[in-house]
Amino acid sequence: MDLSYILNELGEERVNYFNAIAPPIIQTSNFTFPDVATMRRDMVQEHAVPFYTRGNNPTVQILCKKLAALEGAEEALVLASGSAAIASAVLANVAQGDHIVSVAKPYSWTLRLMRDLLPRFGVTTTFVDGTDVANFEKAIQPNTKVIYLESPNSFTFELQDIAAVARLAKARGIVTMIDNSYSTPIYQQPIKVGIDLTLHSASKYIGGHSDLVAGVICGSEEMIRKIFYSEFMTLGGIISPMNAWLMLRGLRTLPLRLAQSSRSAKMIVEFLEQHPVVRRVYYPFSPSHPQYELAQQQMTGCGGLLTMALHTDRMEVVDAFANSLKRFLLGVSWGGHESLVFPASVTYPTGEAEPGDTNFTLIRLYIGLEETSALLEDLKQALNRINV
């Protein structure tokens, strides 16, 4: 099944809706039935047919087919946010007394789920440096049920050897899941190397226009049904038909947007790595990245998300740099058409760091779809204001 077919045709039965190019938005909460026998039949297969939009909706169903095919999975679920997808996938695979091994420094709300919420229900987590597979093996306990990955990792983009971790987990009967938001299914397909579930913040590249919030879970038919009839239906973190339609629209241009963002990011990384004010650049496809070879092995592209660190010991310098950018907008998230800057200094409520803490010098840049030359000029003028 080729990429173009998945993005533009799969699941779209145009003959059923007037041969329209764009699928319809089935904006309804409810569906009716011709007789009791049909209603009874459909009630027990709500995962597959429209019964009530909390469970299934035709617009959402088209989207799920495409996302599953992109990931090389049997089925997919789409939820109201990336956090909802992560929480539902994790909760479906643990119970009181169970243990999780997670990569260190995951997405902030994943961290809060595992560190703060799950212990209230008797589920514990060990966080490990994921750059060495041996660390996962050492952390496994008799009650370990889930190994959680995020490759590349948040903000500083450490990688895990996905295939090696999958082999380790399968030998122990442990469920593996990975946040694949950074790479998307276009640049990385973990299920094909043995991972059980892939998760996405679809608010990022998959939506692509900064106008929706959504999450995705992809996996086997058995695993997705398990989540559907437990956490998904019980907690009700569903996506609206309108947002599902916006995601379908975003998918049409996903490869093109990724390619443009990647091209610009490569040029910007090369510029930043030569600038005297920049101490370090974090980008998996830069030869300077300590896991460059692994990135080349398990990713086919790298997208437009990178982090730089400035040569400074003053937080006000970091703030001034971010404030002086004109084409990069100050904001969270990434993956849309607009370039963004997110300085780590934002996370320091008092505007001051403890002695020895240099994390405030980190500045995450998302490279959007603007002309590369315009973004380079903006970075130059902001960097030229810094005195080292």
Secondary structure, DSSP 8 states (H G I E B T S, - for coil): --HHHHHHTTT--GGGGTT-SS------SB---SSHHHHHHHHTTTTTS-SBTTT--HHHHHHHHHHHHHHT-SEEEEESSHHHHHHHHHHTT--TT-EEEEESS--HHHHHIIIIIGGGGT-EEEEE-TTSHHHHHHH--TTEEEEEEESS-TTT-----HHHHHHHHHHHT-EEEEE-TTTHHHH--GGGGT-SEEEEETTTTTT-SSS---EEEEE-HHHHHHHIIIIIHHH--B--HHHHHHHHHHHHTHHHHHHHHHHHHHHHHHHHHH-TTEEEEE-TTSTTSTTHHHHHHH-S--TTEEEEEES-S-HHHHHHHHHH-SSSEE-S---SSS-EEEEGGGG-TTS---TT--GGGEEEEE--SS-HHHHHHHHHHHHTT---
